[in-house]
Amino acid sequence: MATTAPTLSSLSRSSLPRLALHPPMAAASYSSSGSGARAYGSGDALSLQVQEPSDASLSSLEIIGASRAILSRFESLRRPYKPFPLLGWNCHVETIFAAFFRSQPAVPLRRECLRTRDDGAVALDWVVGDDRQLPPDSPVLILLPGLTGGSDDTYVRHMLVRARSKGWRVVVFNSRGCANSPVTTPQFYSASFTEDLCQVVSHVSTRYPKSKVYAVGWSLGANILVRYLGQVSQNCPLSGAVSLCNPFNLVIADEDFHKGFNNVYDKALARALREIFKKHALLFEGLGGEYNILMAANAKSVREFDEVSFGFKSVDDYYFNSSSSSSIGCVCTPLLCIQAANDPIAPSRGIPREEIKENRNCLLIVTPQGGHLGWVAGDETPFGAPWTDHVVMEFLEYINEENVQKAEAGQFDELDASQQSPSSVSIRVQ
């Protein structure tokens, strides 16, 4: 029903850790002289080193993918990755600080409830006034929050504001039961359930037929997004996508989720899931079978909650078959994946590096620090937008520009062909 890819909306502020943990660093080589950015490597894999006089190891980025040539256009990658002092040294401190002390931009939203094929519902939050103020062909960006997350999450709001500032139309896809969205059928969202996203993309594309549609997902939302991209493959209506803090391999993520301080996240997310479930428990009464209401209502961990895994033999079978790492090879849409090497919830060892390397449509950036949904670095630290937002928008704008140019070139080709065809000219004159 859920997955080990949580956000931290339900942690208490008093749980801020005071631990002297040293996060793992991304494997890379460094240059001890000069400053700025240098990229080198062979084949499809490339490492981008950003030199900093004091400690080059803190500013190295691991980058893999055949689309590495576009990095020269990214202004955000020309500056060193510099985590905010006192926060970046510890993955848990950065994770929790970002979850509770990052600012929340005020944006008026208008909710649309979309009825699904199984008579369920999801909530789409649009920015008030954009339907009248933006051109009909403005690019549309769908945002997919993490587990139990929604349009009120700070990382979602900051991405929304940045995209709007660039003239993009933005909509937040709140999964069933999240952000006070209604649950009308005994079907929760999960890591394996992509049907709702399929319908949301179709709905948005139909509503704005002149626009290119893109998507950004975080954590569980990223896992669902990448699985969707792999499932629809060559028939994907999205023109581009970004995955952030994706656990990718849920088996590995589950293993790490029960170690050390991660138990704090586990208990907090289990509590949030229980609260959502209890609000709608009557929908599951009397169904029996795979619905273990008592276990879900009293789950002390995310794994216990996931024991009620629809259509799977066991929770381990659910994690194995719901991992988006197995979908990377089928992705035919331009995809940027951004991960943190010290993410306590989406382990670096679970990143499908080889699969990304072999797929020319995929690009991977791994920062040495960042925690989970943290990335307290960049010009707006410590309370502003995460470091990733600038990179994400540069990627999306680059892809959109390429798509627009291709569309215009196709129109010119059609015009040239019609001018060379007497029958076509006759039809156009009529």
Solvent accessible surface area in square Angstrom, and as a share of the most:
residue,aa,sasa,rsa
1,M,3,0.01
2,A,2,0.01
3,T,0,0.00
4,T,1,0.00
5,A,0,0.00
6,P,0,0.00
7,T,1,0.01
8,L,7,0.04
9,S,61,0.39
10,S,30,0.20
11,L,10,0.05
12,S,58,0.38
13,R,144,0.53
14,S,108,0.70
15,S,28,0.18
16,L,73,0.36
17,P,10,0.06
18,R,229,0.84
19,L,61,0.30
20,A,84,0.65
21,L,74,0.37
22,H,160,0.72
23,P,19,0.12
24,P,85,0.54
25,M,76,0.34
26,A,10,0.08
27,A,93,0.72
28,A,36,0.28
29,S,62,0.40
30,Y,89,0.34
31,S,25,0.16
32,S,124,0.80
33,S,68,0.44
34,G,54,0.52
35,S,79,0.51
36,G,26,0.25
37,A,44,0.34
38,R,103,0.38
39,A,59,0.46
40,Y,98,0.37
41,G,58,0.56
42,S,91,0.59
43,G,55,0.53
44,D,57,0.30
45,A,29,0.23
46,L,24,0.12
47,S,31,0.20
48,L,11,0.06
49,Q,1,0.01
50,V,1,0.01
51,Q,4,0.02
52,E,30,0.13
53,P,127,0.80
54,S,99,0.64
55,D,58,0.30
56,A,21,0.17
57,S,35,0.22
58,L,67,0.33
59,S,0,0.00
60,S,1,0.01
61,L,1,0.01
62,E,18,0.08
63,I,0,0.00
64,I,17,0.09
65,G,0,0.00
66,A,39,0.31
67,S,34,0.22
68,R,74,0.27
69,A,84,0.65
70,I,17,0.09
71,L,14,0.07
72,S,81,0.52
73,R,147,0.54
74,F,1,0.01
75,E,77,0.35
76,S,5,0.03
77,L,4,0.02
78,R,130,0.47
79,R,93,0.34
80,P,43,0.27
81,Y,2,0.01
82,K,113,0.48
83,P,24,0.15
84,F,66,0.28
85,P,93,0.58
86,L,148,0.73
87,L,17,0.08
88,G,4,0.04
89,W,107,0.38
90,N,0,0.00
91,C,14,0.08
92,H,12,0.05
93,V,13,0.08
94,E,0,0.00
95,T,1,0.00
96,I,1,0.00
97,F,27,0.11
98,A,2,0.02
99,A,35,0.27
100,F,30,0.12
101,F,75,0.31
102,R,12,0.04
103,S,51,0.33
104,Q,93,0.41
105,P,30,0.19
106,A,103,0.80
107,V,15,0.09
108,P,85,0.53
109,L,47,0.24
110,R,89,0.33
111,R,94,0.34
112,E,37,0.17
113,C,78,0.47
114,L,25,0.13
115,R,135,0.49
116,T,7,0.04
117,R,169,0.62
118,D,69,0.36
119,D,89,0.46
120,G,0,0.00
121,A,5,0.04
122,V,1,0.00
123,A,0,0.00
124,L,0,0.00
125,D,4,0.02
126,W,5,0.02
127,V,3,0.02
128,V,67,0.38
129,G,4,0.03
130,D,6,0.03
131,D,68,0.35
132,R,181,0.66
133,Q,130,0.58
134,L,38,0.19
135,P,73,0.46
136,P,86,0.54
137,D,84,0.44
138,S,7,0.05
139,P,21,0.13
140,V,0,0.00
141,L,0,0.00
142,I,0,0.00
143,L,0,0.00
144,L,5,0.03
145,P,13,0.08
146,G,3,0.03
147,L,0,0.00
148,T,17,0.10
149,G,4,0.04
150,G,4,0.04
151,S,4,0.03
152,D,86,0.45
153,D,22,0.12
154,T,23,0.13
155,Y,17,0.06
156,V,0,0.00
157,R,22,0.08
158,H,17,0.08
159,M,0,0.00
160,L,0,0.00
161,V,59,0.34
162,R,53,0.19
163,A,0,0.00
164,R,84,0.31
165,S,85,0.55
166,K,102,0.43
167,G,31,0.30
168,W,5,0.02
169,R,3,0.01
170,V,1,0.00
171,V,0,0.00
172,V,0,0.00
173,F,10,0.04
174,N,0,0.00
175,S,19,0.12
176,R,4,0.02
177,G,9,0.09
178,C,3,0.02
179,A,30,0.23
180,N,130,0.67
181,S,3,0.02
182,P,45,0.28
183,V,13,0.07
184,T,60,0.35
185,T,18,0.10
186,P,44,0.28
187,Q,38,0.17
188,F,8,0.03
189,Y,17,0.06
190,S,5,0.03
191,A,0,0.00
192,S,29,0.19
193,F,45,0.19
194,T,15,0.09
195,E,65,0.29
196,D,5,0.03
197,L,1,0.01
198,C,44,0.27
199,Q,20,0.09
200,V,0,0.00
201,V,0,0.00
202,S,55,0.36
203,H,49,0.22
204,V,0,0.00
205,S,30,0.20
206,T,105,0.61
207,R,83,0.30
208,Y,24,0.09
209,P,109,0.69
210,K,149,0.63
211,S,14,0.09
212,K,73,0.31
213,V,4,0.02
214,Y,0,0.00
215,A,0,0.00
216,V,0,0.00
217,G,0,0.00
218,W,6,0.02
219,S,0,0.00
220,L,1,0.01
221,G,2,0.02
222,A,0,0.00
223,N,0,0.00
224,I,12,0.06
225,L,0,0.00
226,V,0,0.00
227,R,30,0.11
228,Y,4,0.01
229,L,1,0.00
230,G,9,0.08
231,Q,100,0.45
232,V,34,0.20
233,S,28,0.18
234,Q,156,0.69
235,N,130,0.67
236,C,22,0.13
237,P,67,0.42
238,L,8,0.04
239,S,21,0.14
240,G,0,0.00
241,A,0,0.00
242,V,0,0.00
243,S,0,0.00
244,L,1,0.00
245,C,0,0.00
246,N,1,0.01
247,P,1,0.01
248,F,0,0.00
249,N,41,0.21
250,L,0,0.00
251,V,53,0.30
252,I,31,0.16
253,A,1,0.01
254,D,11,0.06
255,E,85,0.38
256,D,26,0.14
257,F,1,0.00
258,H,68,0.30
259,K,117,0.49
260,G,62,0.60
261,F,39,0.16
262,N,10,0.05
263,N,54,0.28
264,V,48,0.27
265,Y,0,0.00
266,D,5,0.02
267,K,130,0.55
268,A,2,0.01
269,L,0,0.00
270,A,0,0.00
271,R,90,0.33
272,A,9,0.07
273,L,7,0.03
274,R,44,0.16
275,E,96,0.43
276,I,23,0.12
277,F,3,0.01
278,K,114,0.48
279,K,144,0.61
280,H,37,0.16
281,A,20,0.16
282,L,157,0.78
283,L,62,0.31
284,F,1,0.00
285,E,99,0.45
286,G,81,0.78
287,L,85,0.42
288,G,37,0.35
289,G,84,0.81
290,E,84,0.38
291,Y,45,0.17
292,N,65,0.34
293,I,37,0.19
294,L,136,0.68
295,M,74,0.33
296,A,1,0.00
297,A,18,0.14
298,N,74,0.38
299,A,0,0.00
300,K,136,0.58
301,S,19,0.12
302,V,0,0.00
303,R,66,0.24
304,E,71,0.32
305,F,1,0.00
306,D,0,0.00
307,E,76,0.34
308,V,4,0.02
309,S,5,0.03
310,F,34,0.14
311,G,72,0.69
312,F,54,0.23
313,K,195,0.83
314,S,49,0.32
315,V,4,0.02
316,D,75,0.39
317,D,40,0.21
318,Y,2,0.01
319,Y,1,0.00
320,F,144,0.60
321,N,67,0.34
322,S,0,0.00
323,S,6,0.04
324,S,0,0.00
325,S,20,0.13
326,S,93,0.60
327,S,15,0.10
328,I,0,0.00
329,G,57,0.55
330,C,70,0.42
331,V,2,0.01
332,C,53,0.32
333,T,6,0.04
334,P,45,0.28
335,L,1,0.01
336,L,0,0.00
337,C,0,0.00
338,I,0,0.00
339,Q,1,0.00
340,A,0,0.00
341,A,6,0.05
342,N,4,0.02
343,D,7,0.04
344,P,15,0.09
345,I,1,0.01
346,A,0,0.00
347,P,9,0.06
348,S,25,0.16
349,R,130,0.48
350,G,5,0.05
351,I,10,0.05
352,P,11,0.07
353,R,63,0.23
354,E,108,0.48
355,E,77,0.35
356,I,0,0.00
357,K,65,0.27
358,E,137,0.61
359,N,13,0.07
360,R,184,0.67
361,N,32,0.17
362,C,0,0.00
363,L,1,0.01
364,L,0,0.00
365,I,0,0.00
366,V,0,0.00
367,T,0,0.00
368,P,1,0.00
369,Q,4,0.02
370,G,0,0.00
371,G,0,0.00
372,H,1,0.00
373,L,14,0.07
374,G,0,0.00
375,W,4,0.01
376,V,2,0.01
377,A,1,0.01
378,G,38,0.36
379,D,127,0.66
380,E,76,0.34
381,T,39,0.23
382,P,27,0.17
383,F,108,0.45
384,G,14,0.13
385,A,8,0.06
386,P,9,0.06
387,W,21,0.07
388,T,1,0.01
389,D,2,0.01
390,H,57,0.25
391,V,0,0.00
392,V,0,0.00
393,M,3,0.01
394,E,31,0.14
395,F,4,0.02
396,L,0,0.00
397,E,65,0.29
398,Y,38,0.14
399,I,17,0.08
400,N,23,0.12
401,E,87,0.39
402,E,55,0.25
403,N,28,0.14
404,V,61,0.35
405,Q,93,0.41
406,K,138,0.59
407,A,42,0.33
408,E,83,0.37
409,A,51,0.40
410,G,31,0.30
411,Q,123,0.55
412,F,130,0.54
413,D,92,0.48
414,E,128,0.58
415,L,69,0.34
416,D,72,0.37
417,A,61,0.47
418,S,19,0.13
419,Q,109,0.48
420,Q,150,0.67
421,S,33,0.22
422,P,114,0.72
423,S,74,0.48
424,S,33,0.21
425,V,58,0.33
426,S,54,0.35
427,I,126,0.64
428,R,144,0.53
429,V,120,0.69
430,Q,178,0.79
